[in-house]
Amino acid sequence: MILSNTQIVECLKKKRFTIEPLERVDPTKTPFNTSAVDLRLGEEIRVQDSDSPIQIDLRKGGIADFLVKNSKLFKLEDERPFSLKPRKLILANTFEKVSFPINPSDICYSARVEGKSSLARCGIIVHFTAPTIHSNFSGKITLEIINLVKSSFYSSPKCIYAS
């Protein structure tokens, strides 16, 4: 069942799940759509170290350690934005922390993470795998973000691009 915005607010008030922080810098903009909550990009992203091919043996696990060893952490700041180059992938976390506790005497909730269609239309895909945030999860959501656009798209005189 998909919750409406009013049902989401009611569940937040009853602490059936949490989203923190929920307040906004701009009080005129609400994070709620008709059946969704817009989460924000966190302050850090992981960028792969090089363009060279990688080899991962999935039988051995350790993917998180592999990613940490083969990527650099980049801190986003107003004075230091990040340009996502064409055909590049980054990992990022949401600014908000979400929590979906299991309460045996109540309904358990889960959620889905979906990218923004407005970004997808520009060739930026956000979170394209494993969209389910399961019951009992607590933390920031890791997002995969990739720029699928060829570099010539942005240099075309027909394309207006603003960052």
C-alpha positions as CSV (number, residue, x, y, z in Angstrom):
1,M,0.0,0.0,0.0
2,I,1.3,3.5,-0.9
3,L,0.7,6.1,1.8
4,S,-0.6,9.5,1.0
5,N,1.2,12.7,2.2
6,T,-1.3,13.0,5.1
7,Q,-0.8,9.4,6.1
8,I,3.0,9.9,6.0
9,V,2.7,12.9,8.3
10,E,0.4,10.8,10.7
11,C,2.9,8.0,10.8
12,L,5.8,10.4,11.5
13,K,3.8,11.9,14.4
14,K,3.1,8.4,15.8
15,K,6.9,7.5,15.4
16,R,6.0,4.5,13.2
17,F,9.0,5.6,11.1
18,T,11.2,8.6,11.3
19,I,13.0,11.0,8.9
20,E,15.5,13.2,10.6
21,P,16.1,16.1,10.2
22,L,12.7,16.9,8.6
23,E,12.8,20.7,8.9
24,R,13.8,22.7,5.8
25,V,16.0,25.7,5.3
26,D,13.3,27.2,3.2
27,P,10.0,26.9,5.1
28,T,8.0,27.7,1.9
29,K,9.1,24.4,0.4
30,T,7.6,21.2,1.8
31,P,9.4,17.8,1.5
32,F,6.1,16.1,0.9
33,N,4.5,15.3,-2.5
34,T,1.2,13.5,-2.8
35,S,2.7,10.2,-1.8
36,A,6.4,10.7,-1.3
37,V,9.0,12.6,0.7
38,D,11.8,14.4,-1.2
39,L,15.1,13.6,0.5
40,R,18.2,15.7,0.0
41,L,21.8,14.8,-1.0
42,G,24.2,14.6,1.8
43,E,27.5,16.4,2.1
44,E,29.9,13.6,1.0
45,I,30.2,11.6,-2.1
46,R,32.5,8.7,-3.1
47,V,34.2,8.9,-6.5
48,Q,36.1,6.0,-8.1
49,D,39.8,6.6,-8.1
50,S,40.5,5.9,-11.8
51,D,39.0,5.1,-15.2
52,S,40.8,1.7,-15.3
53,P,38.7,-1.5,-15.2
54,I,38.2,-3.1,-11.8
55,Q,38.0,-6.7,-10.8
56,I,35.6,-7.8,-8.1
57,D,35.3,-11.4,-6.9
58,L,31.7,-11.4,-5.7
59,R,32.2,-14.8,-4.1
60,K,34.5,-13.3,-1.4
61,G,32.2,-10.4,-0.4
62,G,33.9,-7.3,1.0
63,I,32.3,-5.0,-1.5
64,A,32.1,-2.0,0.9
65,D,35.8,-2.4,1.8
66,F,36.7,-2.6,-1.9
67,L,34.7,0.6,-2.6
68,V,36.4,2.5,0.2
69,K,39.9,1.4,-0.9
70,N,39.3,2.3,-4.6
71,S,37.5,5.6,-4.2
72,K,38.0,9.1,-2.8
73,L,35.8,10.9,-0.5
74,F,34.7,14.3,-1.7
75,K,33.0,16.8,0.6
76,L,30.4,19.0,-1.1
77,E,30.5,22.7,-0.1
78,D,28.9,25.8,-1.5
79,E,32.3,27.1,-2.5
80,R,33.4,23.7,-3.8
81,P,30.6,22.0,-5.9
82,F,31.1,18.7,-7.7
83,S,30.7,18.3,-11.5
84,L,29.6,14.8,-12.4
85,K,31.4,14.0,-15.6
86,P,29.7,12.2,-18.5
87,R,29.5,8.4,-18.0
88,K,30.7,8.6,-14.4
89,L,29.2,7.0,-11.3
90,I,29.4,8.3,-7.8
91,L,28.0,7.0,-4.5
92,A,26.3,9.4,-2.1
93,N,24.2,9.3,1.0
94,T,21.0,11.2,1.8
95,F,21.2,14.1,4.1
96,E,18.3,12.7,6.1
97,K,18.5,9.6,8.2
98,V,15.5,7.3,8.0
99,S,14.4,4.6,10.4
100,F,11.7,1.9,10.0
101,P,11.5,0.1,13.3
102,I,9.9,-3.3,13.7
103,N,7.1,-3.2,16.2
104,P,5.4,-6.7,16.6
105,S,2.2,-5.1,18.0
106,D,1.8,-2.7,15.1
107,I,2.2,-2.4,11.3
108,C,5.7,-2.6,10.1
109,Y,6.6,-0.1,7.3
110,S,9.2,-0.1,4.5
111,A,9.8,2.4,1.8
112,R,11.1,2.8,-1.8
113,V,13.8,5.1,-3.1
114,E,13.1,6.4,-6.6
115,G,15.1,8.8,-8.7
116,K,13.6,12.1,-9.9
117,S,12.2,12.0,-13.4
118,S,13.3,15.6,-14.0
119,L,16.9,14.5,-13.5
120,A,16.5,11.4,-15.5
121,R,15.3,13.5,-18.5
122,C,18.6,15.3,-18.3
123,G,20.5,12.0,-18.3
124,I,21.2,11.8,-14.5
125,I,20.0,8.6,-13.0
126,V,19.7,8.5,-9.2
127,H,19.4,5.2,-7.3
128,F,18.8,2.6,-10.0
129,T,19.2,-0.6,-7.9
130,A,17.7,-2.1,-4.8
131,P,15.0,0.5,-4.2
132,T,13.5,-1.1,-1.1
133,I,14.3,0.3,2.3
134,H,13.3,-2.7,4.5
135,S,11.7,-2.7,7.9
136,N,14.3,-2.5,10.7
137,F,16.6,-0.3,8.5
138,S,18.0,2.8,10.2
139,G,20.5,5.1,8.6
140,K,21.2,7.3,5.7
141,I,20.3,5.8,2.3
142,T,23.2,5.2,-0.1
143,L,22.4,6.4,-3.6
144,E,24.1,5.5,-6.9
145,I,24.2,8.5,-9.2
146,I,25.4,8.2,-12.8
147,N,25.6,10.7,-15.7
148,L,24.6,8.9,-18.8
149,V,25.0,11.9,-21.1
150,K,27.8,12.2,-23.7
151,S,29.9,15.3,-23.2
152,S,28.9,16.7,-26.6
153,F,25.3,17.0,-25.3
154,Y,26.2,19.8,-22.9
155,S,28.4,21.6,-25.5
156,S,25.6,21.6,-28.1
157,P,24.2,25.1,-28.8
158,K,20.7,23.7,-28.6
159,C,21.2,22.6,-25.0
160,I,21.0,25.0,-22.1
161,Y,22.7,23.6,-19.0
162,A,22.7,25.4,-15.6
163,S,24.3,24.1,-12.5
